[in-house]
Amino acid sequence: MADDQFERVLRQKLREAGQQIGEAKRAYRRAKLAAQADLPHDSEGRARIVCRRHAERRAVEVDPEGKPACFDAQSQDCQGCAEDIRAGDIETW
């Protein structure tokens, strides 16, 4: 009987821990999206950023991971741009 009770308590605690992890993930995603929402947008909803790679103003879609549509994984400038978007430190216009 004690084994059944232990298993029940263990399952309950694991379920609670899983729920807390899920809540933390959702809060993190909401915070990332809120930081992106702080970016200025054009009339079509695209973020207005200054492209590091081409040193020009661009209006681009930004995915939930903070990568602009023009992102090139091979470019150090693009990687820095995505990091700045996630941190909320991107140059805008």
C-alpha positions in Angstrom: 0.0 0.0 0.0 2.8 2.4 0.8 4.2 1.8 -2.7 0.9 2.8 -4.3 0.7 6.0 -2.2 4.4 6.8 -3.0 3.7 6.3 -6.8 0.6 8.5 -6.6 2.5 11.3 -4.8 5.4 11.0 -7.2 3.1 11.2 -10.2 1.3 14.2 -8.8 4.6 16.0 -8.1 5.9 15.3 -11.6 2.6 16.5 -13.1 2.9 19.7 -11.1 6.5 20.2 -12.2 5.5 19.7 -15.8 2.7 22.3 -15.4 5.2 24.8 -13.9 7.6 24.2 -16.8 4.8 24.7 -19.3 3.8 28.0 -17.6 7.4 29.2 -17.6 7.8 28.4 -21.3 4.6 30.3 -22.1 5.7 33.3 -20.0 9.0 33.3 -21.8 7.4 33.2 -25.2 5.0 36.1 -24.2 7.9 38.2 -23.0 9.8 37.6 -26.3 6.8 38.6 -28.3 6.2 41.6 -26.1 9.8 42.8 -26.7 9.2 42.4 -30.4 5.9 44.3 -30.1 7.9 47.2 -28.9 9.6 47.5 -32.3 8.1 50.2 -34.5 6.0 48.7 -37.3 4.9 49.9 -40.7 1.3 50.0 -41.9 1.6 46.4 -43.0 2.7 45.2 -39.6 6.4 44.6 -40.5 9.1 45.7 -38.0 11.1 48.7 -39.1 14.8 47.9 -38.4 18.1 49.0 -39.7 19.8 46.1 -41.4 23.4 45.5 -40.2 24.4 43.5 -43.2 23.4 46.0 -45.8 23.4 49.2 -43.7 19.9 50.2 -44.8 16.5 50.7 -43.4 14.2 47.7 -43.9 10.6 46.8 -43.0 10.6 43.0 -42.4 8.5 40.3 -40.8 10.1 39.0 -37.5 9.4 35.4 -36.4 8.7 34.5 -32.8 12.4 33.4 -32.5 13.5 37.0 -33.3 14.8 36.3 -36.8 13.8 38.8 -39.5 12.6 37.4 -42.8 15.9 38.5 -44.5 18.0 36.5 -41.9 21.0 34.6 -43.4 22.4 32.0 -40.9 25.9 32.3 -42.6 26.1 36.1 -41.9 27.6 37.3 -38.6 25.8 40.6 -39.2 22.4 38.7 -39.4 23.2 36.7 -36.3 24.0 39.9 -34.4 20.8 41.5 -35.7 18.7 38.6 -34.5 20.4 38.7 -31.1 19.7 42.4 -30.9 16.1 41.9 -31.8 15.7 39.3 -29.0 17.4 41.6 -26.6 15.3 44.6 -27.7 18.5 46.6 -28.6 18.0 46.7 -32.4 18.4 50.0 -34.2 15.0 51.1 -35.6 13.6 54.0 -37.7 
